[in-house]
Amino acid sequence: MDYDSESEDQPRMITDVMGDFTFLGQSDTAKTFKLQDQTRAPVQTADGGWTPVQAILAVRPVPDPQTVIYAKSAMGNGDNGVWTGTRFEAPANTNPDFLFPARRVNNTSGLIRQRFCIRRRFVPAISHLKTMMIYTDGACSSNGLASPRAGFAFVFNPGPDGKGVGAVEQKGPSGQAYAHTSNRAELRAVIAALKFRAWWGEGWTRVVIVTDSEYVSEGATTRMRNWAGRGWRTTRGSLAANRDLWEALSDVLGGYAKSGCEISFWWVPRTSNCLADAAAKAAIELPGSEEFVDSVGILV
């Protein structure tokens, strides 16, 4: 295979989620399991309602232990009670749309998707082959003024089904109400992008989050751990803003680290984040929820 080719005829193979697997820690006589397609209709109850059937959507093979060790170490091992991402070091004068063009990916089940995949020519000098990218952005009208409204967006493929959008909720994860700001919107976009799907379940061992917010990129890679180490205070002694969202982000980052998937942040100019920027601005006008919507990731 020509690993420098960008016009391969076949979709890029990421993982075989339909393959056999065993559970970690089982004995040598443990059975081998295979993911099955379980599609069942809801069950009607006596009072005429409907109860959804609890079913496994997908099962991921146990990640390679060395991959988990690496991801946990790179993302701080939970020091100071928080998990952080890593910085993505891009080659000089490269944009996300060049470094991560949209490519078809699939597995042996025949399911084909589009993802923003790293170009083969940059493997392994910049990152390994199983690296994908997500654009994220937040927007806020009347930021810092009366009656602000904020929206967020993330984009993981260029198609009509490749983005998630939403209005920022009135309350944070703790149930406390907060005024909308552009910083909260930017943070909310990253949390939503990582919770939207268990990206490690597709076989990715690194996900690069593109953001035009220095507040997010610096906070998610360095400042968050420093704030936590000082009791969530800044170097000037004031309380760190948006602690509720930072802690929510830390939790989801820890889940990825323990699944062997490194999360990296790439700070880019707004002109290099046009897809998410436009979607976030449009999301401001969407109807918002009062309560924080803690969505659960979907594996496949």
C-alpha positions in Angstrom: 0.0 0.0 0.0 1.2 3.5 -0.8 1.0 5.2 2.6 1.7 8.6 1.0 -1.3 8.4 -1.3 -4.2 10.7 -0.7 -6.4 9.2 -3.4 -6.7 5.6 -2.2 -9.6 3.8 -3.8 -10.6 1.9 -0.6 -11.8 3.6 2.6 -9.3 3.8 5.4 -9.6 0.8 7.8 -9.7 2.0 11.4 -10.9 -0.9 13.4 -13.0 -4.1 13.2 -15.8 -3.4 15.8 -17.5 -6.6 14.6 -14.6 -8.8 15.5 -14.1 -11.3 18.3 -13.1 -10.1 21.7 -12.6 -11.2 25.3 -13.0 -9.4 28.6 -9.9 -8.2 30.3 -9.1 -10.2 33.4 -11.0 -13.3 32.5 -9.4 -16.8 32.8 -7.9 -18.7 29.9 -11.1 -20.6 29.6 -13.2 -17.4 29.2 -15.5 -17.4 26.2 -14.8 -15.2 23.1 -17.7 -12.9 22.3 -18.8 -11.2 19.1 -20.8 -8.1 18.7 -24.3 -8.9 17.3 -26.8 -6.6 15.6 -29.6 -6.4 18.2 -32.5 -4.3 16.8 -35.7 -4.7 18.7 -38.8 -2.6 19.0 -40.0 -1.0 22.2 -42.3 -3.1 24.4 -45.8 -1.9 25.1 -46.8 -1.8 28.8 -50.2 -2.6 30.3 -51.1 1.1 30.6 -50.6 1.7 26.9 -47.1 3.2 27.2 -43.9 2.1 25.7 -40.8 0.9 27.4 -37.5 1.0 25.4 -35.6 -2.2 25.3 -32.2 -2.1 27.0 -29.7 -3.3 24.5 -26.0 -3.0 23.8 -25.3 -0.6 20.9 -21.8 -1.8 20.4 -18.8 -3.3 22.3 -15.2 -2.2 21.8 -12.4 -4.7 22.1 -10.3 -4.1 25.2 -7.7 -1.4 24.3 -4.1 -2.3 24.2 -2.7 -1.8 27.7 0.3 0.2 26.4 -2.0 2.6 24.5 -3.9 3.2 27.8 -0.7 3.8 29.7 0.5 6.3 27.1 -2.8 8.2 26.9 -3.1 8.4 30.7 0.4 9.7 31.1 0.1 12.2 28.2 -3.1 13.5 29.7 -1.7 14.0 33.2 -2.7 10.8 35.1 -5.4 12.8 36.8 -2.9 14.9 38.8 -4.6 17.5 41.1 -7.8 15.7 40.6 -8.2 16.7 36.9 -7.4 15.4 33.5 -6.0 17.6 30.8 -5.5 17.3 27.0 -2.3 17.7 25.1 -1.2 20.4 22.6 -1.3 19.4 19.0 1.9 20.6 17.3 1.1 21.2 13.7 3.7 21.8 11.0 4.3 25.5 10.2 1.9 27.1 7.8 -0.5 24.2 7.7 -4.3 24.6 8.1 -6.7 22.0 9.5 -8.4 21.5 6.2 -5.1 20.6 4.6 -3.7 18.5 7.4 -7.0 16.7 8.1 -8.9 16.3 4.8 -12.2 14.4 4.8 -11.6 10.7 4.2 -13.9 7.6 4.1 -13.3 5.2 6.9 -14.9 1.8 7.5 -14.7 -1.6 9.2 -15.4 -5.1 8.1 -19.1 -4.6 8.9 -19.2 -2.5 5.7 -20.3 0.6 7.4 -18.7 3.6 5.7 -18.3 7.0 7.3 -16.5 10.2 6.6 -14.0 11.7 9.1 -11.3 14.3 9.1 -8.3 12.1 9.0 -4.6 13.0 9.2 -2.8 12.8 5.9 -0.7 9.8 5.5 2.4 11.8 4.6 2.5 13.2 8.1 2.5 9.7 9.7 4.3 9.1 12.0 6.3 12.3 12.2 3.3 14.4 13.4 0.9 11.7 14.7 -0.1 8.1 14.1 -2.5 7.0 11.5 -5.5 6.5 13.8 -5.8 10.3 14.4 -9.0 12.3 13.5 -10.0 15.9 14.0 -13.2 17.8 15.1 -13.8 21.5 14.6 -15.5 23.2 17.6 -16.7 26.7 18.3 -19.1 28.8 20.4 -20.7 32.1 19.8 -22.5 34.6 22.0 -24.7 37.6 21.1 -24.5 40.6 23.5 -21.5 39.0 25.2 -21.0 40.7 28.5 -24.1 42.8 28.1 -27.8 42.4 29.1 -29.6 39.2 27.9 -26.8 37.4 26.2 -27.6 34.3 24.1 -25.0 31.6 23.3 -24.8 28.7 21.0 -22.2 26.0 20.2 -21.3 23.6 17.4 -18.9 20.9 16.4 -18.2 19.4 13.0 -16.7 16.0 12.4 -17.4 15.5 8.7 -18.3 17.8 5.8 -21.7 16.2 5.1 -25.1 17.2 6.3 -25.0 14.7 9.2 -21.5 15.7 10.3 -22.2 18.3 12.9 -23.9 18.9 16.2 -25.3 22.2 17.4 -27.2 23.5 20.3 -28.0 26.5 22.4 -26.1 26.8 25.7 -28.3 25.9 28.6 -29.3 28.3 31.3 -27.8 26.1 34.0 -24.5 24.3 34.3 -23.9 20.6 35.2 -24.2 21.5 38.9 -27.7 22.9 38.5 -26.6 26.5 39.1 -27.6 29.2 36.6 -24.9 31.1 34.8 -25.0 34.0 32.4 -24.1 33.1 28.8 -20.7 34.1 27.6 -18.5 33.3 24.6 -16.1 31.4 26.9 -18.8 29.1 28.2 -20.1 28.5 24.7 -16.6 27.5 23.5 -16.2 25.1 26.4 -19.6 23.7 25.9 -18.8 22.9 22.3 -15.8 20.8 23.3 -17.8 18.8 25.9 -20.6 18.2 23.4 -18.2 17.0 20.7 -16.5 14.5 23.0 -19.7 13.2 24.5 -21.5 13.0 21.2 -19.8 9.7 20.3 -17.3 7.4 21.9 -14.8 8.1 19.3 -12.4 5.6 20.7 -15.0 3.0 19.8 -14.3 3.6 16.1 -10.6 2.8 16.8 -9.2 6.3 17.0 -6.3 6.6 19.5 -6.0 10.3 19.1 -8.7 13.0 18.6 -7.6 16.6 17.8 -10.0 19.3 18.9 -9.7 22.4 16.7 -10.7 25.6 18.5 -10.1 29.3 17.9 -10.3 30.0 21.6 -7.1 30.5 23.4 -9.1 30.4 26.6 -10.1 26.8 25.8 -6.8 25.5 24.4 -4.7 26.9 27.2 -7.2 26.0 29.9 -7.7 22.4 28.7 -3.9 21.7 28.4 -2.3 23.6 31.2 -4.2 26.1 33.3 -7.0 23.8 34.5 -4.5 21.6 36.4 -2.8 24.8 37.9 -6.2 26.2 38.9 -7.2 22.9 40.6 -3.8 22.8 42.4 -4.6 26.2 43.9 -8.1 25.3 45.0 -9.5 26.5 41.7 -8.0 29.9 41.9 -6.0 31.9 39.4 -2.5 33.2 39.9 -4.1 36.4 41.2 -6.1 34.6 43.8 -9.6 35.0 42.2 -11.9 32.1 41.7 -11.4 30.4 38.3 -14.5 31.1 36.1 -16.6 28.3 34.6 -15.3 25.8 37.1 -18.4 23.6 36.5 -17.7 23.2 32.8 -14.0 22.7 33.4 -14.7 19.9 35.8 -17.2 18.4 33.3 -14.5 18.6 30.6 -12.0 17.0 33.0 -14.3 14.0 33.6 -14.8 13.3 29.9 -11.1 13.7 29.2 -10.4 11.1 31.9 -12.8 8.7 30.3 -10.9 9.0 27.0 -7.5 8.6 28.6 -8.7 5.4 30.4 -9.9 4.1 27.0 -6.5 4.6 25.4 -7.5 7.7 23.3 -5.4 10.9 23.6 -7.3 14.2 23.3 -5.3 17.1 21.8 -6.1 20.7 21.3 -5.1 22.8 18.3 -5.6 26.6 18.6 -6.1 28.1 15.2 -7.3 31.5 13.8 -11.0 32.0 13.4 -10.5 32.0 9.6 -9.4 28.4 9.9 -12.5 27.3 11.8 -15.2 28.6 9.5 -17.4 25.4 9.5 -17.9 25.4 13.3 -17.9 29.2 13.5 -20.9 29.5 11.1 -22.8 26.7 12.8 -22.2 28.1 16.3 -23.5 31.5 15.2 -26.7 29.9 13.8 -27.1 27.9 17.0 -27.6 31.1 19.0 -31.2 31.3 17.6 -32.1 27.7 18.6 -34.5 27.2 21.5 -32.5 26.6 24.6 -32.9 24.3 27.6 -32.9 25.5 31.2 -31.3 22.3 32.5 -27.9 21.1 31.4 -28.2 18.3 28.9 -25.6 15.7 29.9 -25.7 13.6 26.7 -24.3 10.1 26.6 -21.9 9.2 23.8 -23.0 6.7 21.1 -20.3 4.2 20.2 -21.2 3.5 16.5 
